[in-house]
Amino acid sequence: MSTTGSGTMASLAKRVAVVTGAGSGIGRAIAREFERAGAHVHALDRDADAVAVLERELDGHVTAHACDVSDDASVQRVFAAIDAATPIHILVNNAGVSHIGNVENTTPADFERLFRVNVQGVFHCTRAIVGAMAARNYGVIINMASVAASAGLADRFAYSMSKGAVVAMTYSIARDYVARGVRCNSISPGRVHTPFVDGYLAQHYPGREAEMFAKLAATQPIGRMGTPDEIAKLARYLASDDAAFVTGSDVSIDGGFLRLHG
């Protein structure tokens, strides 16, 4: 069941994709990239207004849904409605939140929030659809992890915990469903220039945003941050049948961060 058309790299024509956290940043870029590749995209986000804007921009090719991935009842309701109307071929578990702090200054509430969204969110969404994918003997699941899952980053205790769990879940899902036609991979970006980065700099370094942005960019050996569109193109490849031999992999896209330091 190929999705690669003549002369087209990594086509997603006639595919139905669900992208969580599609209201901004990487999720929004993935939704747009999948739409360009021919998929119909169901864009999920807690921010109903943000995905409604995306739906209007890509009229007819994106359907917006308000959904809190940390709420299993909300997830089950939305996924059941989508899959009943148009069977879901692709799931991108992108919704997530960040946190800055070490183990001492991370509060139990901080830890629980990261776990609920970043870990349970992946669990809820995957559990809602993987059985239907396996019954149809076709499905692709892409989980958004981070280099924080593999590297010791300062002041990222809870965030690293959550992304390490995402990678572990990816391997487990891939193993359990490899014989049933479902591929599962994760993407581990390095630092990517998203609205979160701009908001963090404005909050913590007012008046020094440009200086600190340059410092953050320089932590990648390649000398800059990634862009959401670059992550989206990798997701497009992994979602397509061009990547039919790729499963159970955590794919780094980090400007050399993990391997080229030192």
N, C-alpha and C positions, 0 to 999 in steps of 0.2 A: 504494500500500500504506500507507494512513493509519494512524497510531497515535493519533489524537486522537478519543476517544469523545465522545458527546453530553454537553456540559456539563462535560467534563474537560479541563483545560489540560495539554498536553504529556504525554499518556498514553504509557506504554511497555508496554501490555498485549500479551502474547504475544511479547515480545521476550526474548532471551537476551543478557545482558551479562556481560563480564569486567571486573572492576575490580582493578587491581594496587595494592599498598600499602593494602589494605582493612582492615588490623588496627587502625588508629587514625586520629585526625585527619580530614583532608579525605577520604581514601579511605573511611573508615568511614561518614562522613556521606553520601557519594555512594552507597555500597552500600545504605544504609537508604532514601535518597530514591528510588532506582530501584525498590527493592522496593515502596515505597508507591505508585509509579506503575504497578505491575503487572508489572514484569520479573522473570524469574528471574535471580538474580545469582550468578555464580561469583566468590567473594572470594578473591583471591590475596595471600599475604604470606609473607615469610621466617619470621615468627612464627606458627607453626602454632597455638599455643594461642589467640592473639588472634582469629584468624578462626574458630576452633572455637567460641569464645564467641559471636561474631556469628551463626554458623550455628544455635546453640541458641536464641538470642533470636528469630530470624526463622525458626523451624522450618518447613521445607517450601519456603521461598522463596529461601534462600541455601545455596549449597554451598561449603564451605571447601576450599582447596587450599594446601598448603605449596609455595611456589615462590620461587626466587631469580632475579629477572629478569636479573641480571648473568651467569647461567649459561645459555648457549644450549641445552644439552642438557636442562636442567630445564624451560625454557620450551617447547621443542618437544614434550616428552613430555606436559606438562599440557594444552597447547592442542590437541594432536591428540586426546587422550582426550575433552576437552569437546566439540569440534566434531564428532567422530564420533557422539556420542550426541545432541547438540542443537546444530544449527548456530548459530554465534555471529553476532549482529546488531550488537553494540556492543562496542567496546573502549575502556576508559579507562586510559591510561598515566599512572597517578598515583604509582607507587612512586618514591621519591627520598630522597636524603640531603642534608644541608646542611653547610656549612663556613664558618668565619670566618677570614679571613686575607687579606693582600695577596700580590702575586706573590713577594715576598722570603721571607715566612715560611710560604708554602704549600710543603710538601715534595712531592717527586715521588710519594710514596705517597698523600698527600692528593689530589693531582690525579688520579691514576689511579683512586682509589676513586670520586671524583665522576663521572669519565668512564664507568667501568664501570656504575654504577647508573643515573645520570640520563640518559646518552646511549645507551650500548649497551643498556640495559634497554628503552628505547623502540624501538630498532632490532630487538632480538630478538623482542619481543612483536608488533610490527607485521608483521614478516616472516613470523611464524608463522601469521598469519590473513588478511592482506590479499588473498592470491591466492584463497582460498576465498570471501571476500566478493565479489571482482570476478567470479568465476565465477557467483555467484548474482545479480550485478548489484544488490546491496544491501549496504551496510555503513556504519557510523559509527565514526570514530576520534577520540577526544578526548585530547589530550596536555596534561599539567599543566606549564605554563611558570611564569613569574614576571615581575613588573615589573623584576626584576634583569636580564632579557634586553634591556631597552630603556633603562634608566637606569643612570647610573654610581653604584653604591652603594659606600660605603666598606667595605673589608675583606670583600668578597664576590667575590674574584677567580675562584676555581675554580667557585663556585656560579653566578656570572654567565655564565662560559664555558659551563657545561653547559646552562643554560636558554636561552641564545642559540642553541645547537645544536638544542634542542627546537623552537624557533620555526622555524628554518630547515628542519628535517625536516618540520614540519607543512606548510609551503608546498610543498615538493617532493612529498610524498605526495599532497596535494590536487591538484596539477597532473597528476601521472602517472595518477591514477585517477578524475578527474572524469568522464570519458566512460564509465567502467565501473561507475557507480552507487555509488561509495564517496566519502563526504564526510569531510574531515579538518579539524579546527579545534583551536586551543590556547586555553587559559584562562591568563591572567596575573594572579594575585591580588597584591594588596598584602599588608601584614602581616595575618595571620590568627591569632586566638587558638587555638592548638593546644597539646597537651602539650609539644611542642618548646619553645615560648616559655616555659612555666612552668619546664621543666627548665633552660633556658639562664639564666633569671634566678636560680634557686636556686643554680646552680653559680657564676655570676660576680658576683652581687650579693646574697650572703646577708644577710638582715636589711633589705635595701633593695628587696625585690621589688615592693612596692606603688608606691614612688616611681618606679622604673625602668619598671614597666609603664605608668604614666601618661605617661612621656616617650615611650615607644615608640608608644603609642596616638595621641599628639598629632602624630606625623609624618604621619598621614593628614589632609588638610584637613577631612574630615568629622568628625574629632575622636575617632575610636575605631578599634579593630581590626575587621576582618571576622570572621564566624563560619564555621565549616565548613559549617553548614547553608545559608548564603547562597551559598557556592561550589557546593554540591551542587544547589541549585535552578537555577543557570545551566547546570550540566552536564546536568541533566534536560532542559532546553529544547533544548540543542544536540544531545542524543541523539535527540530526538523528530522526527517528521515536521513539526512546527510550524516547525522550522528547516531545511526542505528546500532553501531557497534560500541557505543559509549554508555556505560551504566556503572553505578557504584563508584563514581569518581567525584572528587572534590577538585574543582578546576580553579586555580589561582589566576587572577588578573590584577596584578599589583605593581606594575612598573619595576619589577625586580626586587621588591621589598623582602620577600622571604628568603631568597637564595643569593642575592648579590651584595648583601651588607658585609662590611669588614674587609 
